[in-house]
Amino acid sequence: MERKPPPPIAQSILVCREIFQDRLTGEDMLLGPCTGITLGGFPAAVRIALYIRVTGAHGTYRLSVQLRDAAGELIGEYPGGEPLVQNDPLTIRPICWRNLTLQFLRPGHYDLILVANGEDLAHHPLDIGVKVNA
């Protein structure tokens, strides 16, 4: 039986409007980090970016993000593409997911969950509101 690698430790997971990378330095620049989004109506699709930092990884991991509603019901699951391969558990690994489109049927409290090889690593609350015309 193949041994499962230990789960990495998520140091951060941030929802942003956009993530840019400086061409000269390679530094990531986060635009509009948030815990809430106001939309004009529902159903709605929202494009976001995720900035994630993990450490303690030692092996190969399939990453994904789950979107759950306030009752814990799975609304959507978004795979992370190529597996994360890390052999040095002391390394801090930044991960940027750009152009992630989330679907919402109604306003409310949601939970974005970072998952590695089927195990929850981190939760990020996300409040979705509706714009009220003033």
C-alpha positions in Angstrom: 0.0 0.0 0.0 1.3 3.4 -1.0 2.0 5.7 2.0 0.1 9.0 2.0 2.3 12.1 2.4 1.7 14.2 5.5 -0.7 17.1 4.9 1.0 20.5 4.3 0.3 23.4 6.6 -1.5 26.3 5.1 0.0 29.6 6.3 -2.4 31.7 4.4 -5.3 31.7 1.9 -6.4 35.1 0.7 -9.2 35.9 -1.8 -8.2 38.8 -4.0 -9.7 40.6 -7.0 -6.4 40.0 -8.9 -2.8 38.9 -8.4 0.0 40.4 -10.5 3.6 39.3 -10.7 6.3 41.9 -11.0 8.4 41.0 -14.1 11.7 42.2 -12.6 11.5 40.9 -9.0 9.0 38.0 -9.4 7.1 39.3 -6.4 3.4 38.7 -6.2 1.2 41.8 -5.8 -2.3 41.3 -4.4 -5.1 43.6 -5.5 -8.3 43.9 -3.5 -8.0 41.2 -0.8 -11.4 40.6 0.7 -13.7 38.5 2.9 -16.9 39.8 1.2 -18.2 40.6 -2.3 -21.4 42.6 -3.2 -23.2 41.5 -6.4 -25.9 43.2 -8.4 -28.2 40.1 -8.6 -28.4 36.3 -8.5 -27.5 33.8 -9.8 -24.0 35.3 -10.4 -20.6 34.2 -11.4 -17.6 36.0 -9.8 -14.0 35.8 -11.0 -11.4 35.9 -8.1 -7.8 35.0 -7.5 -6.4 33.0 -4.6 -3.1 33.6 -2.9 -2.0 30.5 -0.9 1.2 29.8 1.1 1.9 26.3 2.4 4.8 24.8 4.3 5.5 21.3 5.7 4.8 19.7 2.4 6.8 16.5 1.7 5.4 14.6 -1.3 2.9 15.1 -4.1 -0.5 16.8 -3.5 -3.6 17.3 -5.5 -5.0 20.7 -4.5 -8.5 21.9 -4.9 -10.8 24.5 -3.4 -14.3 23.7 -2.2 -17.1 26.3 -1.9 -19.6 25.4 0.8 -22.7 27.3 2.0 -23.6 28.2 5.6 -25.2 24.8 6.1 -22.0 23.0 4.9 -23.5 21.9 1.6 -21.0 21.6 -1.2 -21.7 24.3 -3.9 -18.7 23.7 -6.1 -15.3 22.2 -6.2 -12.4 23.7 -8.3 -9.3 21.6 -9.0 -5.9 23.3 -8.8 -4.4 22.0 -12.1 -1.0 20.5 -11.8 -0.1 18.6 -8.6 2.1 20.4 -6.0 5.3 18.5 -5.7 7.5 19.4 -2.7 10.4 17.5 -1.2 11.7 20.0 1.4 9.1 20.4 4.2 10.9 23.6 5.4 10.2 25.4 2.2 7.4 28.0 2.2 5.6 27.6 -1.1 3.5 30.4 -2.6 0.7 29.4 -4.9 -1.3 31.8 -7.0 -4.6 30.7 -8.6 -5.8 33.3 -11.1 -9.1 33.5 -12.9 -11.1 31.2 -10.6 -14.8 31.6 -11.3 -17.2 30.9 -8.4 -21.0 30.5 -8.9 -23.5 31.8 -6.4 -27.3 31.2 -6.5 -28.1 33.5 -3.6 -26.5 35.9 -1.1 -25.2 34.5 2.2 -22.2 33.2 4.2 -19.9 30.8 2.4 -16.7 29.0 3.2 -13.8 28.5 0.8 -11.9 25.4 1.8 -8.4 24.5 0.6 -8.1 20.8 0.2 -4.9 18.7 -0.4 -5.3 15.0 -1.2 -8.8 15.0 0.2 -7.9 16.7 3.5 -9.1 20.1 4.6 -6.1 22.5 5.1 -7.6 25.9 5.6 -10.9 27.8 5.6 -11.6 31.3 4.3 -15.0 32.9 5.1 -16.7 34.7 2.2 -19.8 36.9 2.6 -21.8 37.4 -0.5 -24.2 40.3 -0.5 -26.6 41.9 -2.8 -26.3 45.5 -3.9 -29.2 47.7 -2.7 -30.0 50.7 -4.9 -29.8 53.9 -2.9 
